[in-house]
């Protein structure tokens, strides 16, 4: 266990987690937005999944500071129900290399909203992405 902790400390010095995003895609999205927004009083901004298409799926974004937020989307043909943890890092390519060197199987990259995004499934089935801004 100490070996893992010292190894993690080494990597923490090399990579920086800048923020996190929690994304829930659910047939109960409207109820979840109402629960978080009205029930708990969290400020919410409505957002279109495709910014230039007013008819696209709509979701709720709950800002959490420092670039972190909670996203809630209704499920649909390209959006299967599930939970995703998005980790925004200073260098997604470096995290990809670290994951590969550790025997993990990240996929990507893909480019989305000005970010380079890799995906991976964590133990227990949690879908994760790690991503960084392009050109920073």
C-alpha positions in Angstrom: 0.0 0.0 0.0 2.8 2.4 0.8 4.3 1.8 -2.7 1.0 2.8 -4.3 0.8 5.9 -2.2 4.3 7.0 -3.0 3.7 6.2 -6.7 0.5 8.3 -6.6 2.4 11.2 -5.0 4.9 11.0 -7.8 2.2 11.3 -10.4 0.4 14.0 -8.5 3.5 16.2 -8.9 3.5 15.6 -12.7 -0.2 16.0 -13.4 -2.8 18.4 -12.1 -6.5 17.9 -11.9 -8.1 21.3 -12.6 -11.7 20.5 -12.1 -14.3 17.7 -12.3 -17.7 17.4 -13.9 -20.4 14.9 -13.0 -22.7 14.0 -15.8 -26.0 12.1 -15.3 -28.0 11.0 -18.4 -31.4 9.7 -17.4 -35.0 9.3 -18.5 -35.7 11.1 -15.1 -33.6 14.2 -16.1 -36.5 16.7 -15.6 -37.1 15.3 -12.1 -33.4 15.4 -11.3 -33.0 19.0 -12.5 -36.1 20.0 -10.4 -34.7 18.2 -7.4 -31.3 19.9 -7.6 -32.6 23.3 -8.7 -35.9 23.8 -6.9 -35.5 21.2 -4.1 -31.9 22.0 -3.1 -31.8 25.5 -4.4 -28.8 25.0 -6.7 -28.6 27.6 -9.5 -29.2 26.0 -12.9 -28.6 27.1 -16.5 -30.5 25.4 -19.3 -28.3 24.3 -22.2 -28.8 22.7 -25.6 -26.7 19.6 -26.2 -25.9 21.0 -29.7 -25.4 24.7 -29.1 -26.4 25.8 -32.7 -29.5 23.6 -32.7 -32.4 24.9 -30.6 -34.3 21.7 -31.2 -31.6 19.5 -29.7 -31.8 17.8 -26.3 -31.8 20.2 -23.4 -30.0 19.8 -20.2 -29.3 21.5 -16.9 -25.9 22.7 -15.9 -25.2 23.4 -12.2 -22.0 25.3 -11.8 -19.8 24.3 -8.9 -16.9 26.8 -9.2 -13.4 26.6 -10.7 -14.7 25.1 -13.9 -16.5 22.2 -12.2 -20.2 21.5 -12.7 -23.0 18.9 -12.6 -24.6 18.2 -16.0 -28.1 16.5 -16.3 -29.3 15.4 -19.7 -32.4 13.4 -20.9 -31.4 10.1 -22.5 -31.9 9.7 -26.2 -30.6 7.8 -29.3 -27.0 9.1 -29.0 -27.2 9.5 -25.2 -27.8 6.2 -23.3 -28.7 6.5 -19.6 -25.7 6.4 -17.3 -23.3 8.3 -15.0 -20.0 9.8 -16.1 -17.2 11.4 -14.2 -15.2 13.9 -16.3 -11.8 14.9 -15.0 -10.3 18.0 -16.5 -6.5 17.9 -16.3 -3.6 20.1 -17.4 -2.4 17.5 -19.9 -4.7 14.8 -21.1 -2.0 13.3 -23.3 0.3 12.8 -20.2 -2.6 11.1 -18.3 -3.2 8.9 -21.4 0.5 7.9 -21.4 0.4 7.2 -17.6 -2.7 5.1 -18.0 -1.2 3.0 -20.8 2.1 2.6 -18.9 0.0 1.3 -15.9 -1.6 -1.3 -18.1 -5.0 0.5 -18.5 -6.9 0.8 -21.7 -8.0 4.4 -22.3 -9.6 5.2 -25.7 -9.3 8.3 -27.8 -8.6 11.0 -28.2 -11.6 12.7 -29.6 -12.0 16.5 -30.0 -15.1 18.1 -28.4 -15.8 21.7 -27.5 -12.2 22.7 -27.7 -11.0 19.9 -25.5 -9.0 16.7 -26.2 -10.9 13.9 -24.6 -9.9 10.3 -23.7 -12.3 7.8 -22.1 -11.9 4.8 -19.8 -14.1 2.5 -17.7 -13.0 2.5 -14.1 -13.4 -0.6 -11.7 -17.0 -1.1 -10.9 -18.1 0.2 -14.4 -17.9 3.9 -13.8 -17.4 5.6 -17.2 -14.8 8.3 -17.0 -13.2 10.9 -19.3 -10.1 12.9 -18.8 -9.6 15.9 -20.9 -7.7 19.1 -21.4 -8.1 22.3 -23.4 -6.5 22.3 -26.8 -3.7 24.7 -27.1 -3.1 25.4 -23.4 
